[in-house]
Amino acid sequence: MLAGLYAASLARGEEPVPVPRSTALGSLVHYITHADPKHFQPANITFDLLEPLEEEVRKKVRDKKERHRMQCERSLAAFDAWWSARMDRTAELRA
């Protein structure tokens, strides 16, 4: 999906806007593109691949499930913002 979106951007002469690192998709892309080739292991998304919460928040929120919920909320918000910006741009091009 992401390759298709990027290919469509390039076909329109635009620079593809990378999916944010804070999203699950962005975290997977980051992992794939930054992993040590000698030790690369295919992976599904895990909380370890997502950007960690700020240290201050991690110290305040001791409950692991709550921290995971916070990571998910942050990830979804970042994806929604990225996707909305893409859709707005696409609508402008069609108008």
N, C-alpha and C positions, 0 to 999 in steps of 0.2 A: 504494500500500500504506500509506504513512504517513498520507495523508489519511483513509483508511478507519479506521486505528487511532485517530487523533485524533477522528474523528466518533463512533466507538463509545464512547470515553471520555466525550465530551460528552453522548451519549445516555444514559449511565449516571449523569450528573450529576457526573462527575469532571473534574478538571483534567488535560488531557493532559500527559504527561511527555515533554518534548522529547528527541529522540535526541541523544546527546552530540556535541558539536562535533568531538571527536577521532576519531569514526567516519567512514567514507567517506560514508555517507548523511547524517550530520550536517554534514560538510564541504560537500556539495552543497547542502543546505538553506541553510547559512550563505552560500555563494556567491550563490545565487539571491536571497536576501533582503537582501544587503548590497552587491551589485554596483551600480555607477553605471549607471543606466538608459541614459544616452547612449552608453556604451561596452560594454554588456552583450553577451557572446558566449556562446551555449549551449555547454556543455562536458560531457564525460564526466569521471569522476573521474581525477585525476592526483595525483602526489605533491605537486605545488605547491599543491593545494587542501587537503591534510591539514595539520593543525597541525604545525609544524616540531618537531624534537627540540630539547631544551634545548641552549643554546650550548655548555655544558661537554661534553656528549655528542658534539655535532657536531665539536668540536675533537679529541676523543680518537679517534673512529671516522672514519677518513679514507676508508674504502672506501664508495663510494656504494651499492653493492648491499646492504651490511650495514646501512647507515643506513635504506634502504628496507625491509629485512626488519624492522628494529626498529620503524619506523613502522607497518608492517602488523600486527605482533604487538600493539602498543599499541591500534591501531584495533579489531582483532578482540576483544581483551579488554574494551574499553569497550562494544562492541556486545553481547557476550555478557552482561555484567553488566546492561546496560539491558534486554535481552530477558528475562533470567531474572527481573528485578524485575517486569516486566510480566506474565509468566506466573504468578508467585507471587501477584500482586494479583488476576489473573483467577481463579485457583483459589480464593482466599479468598472472592471474591464468589459463586462457584458453590456453595460449601459451606454 
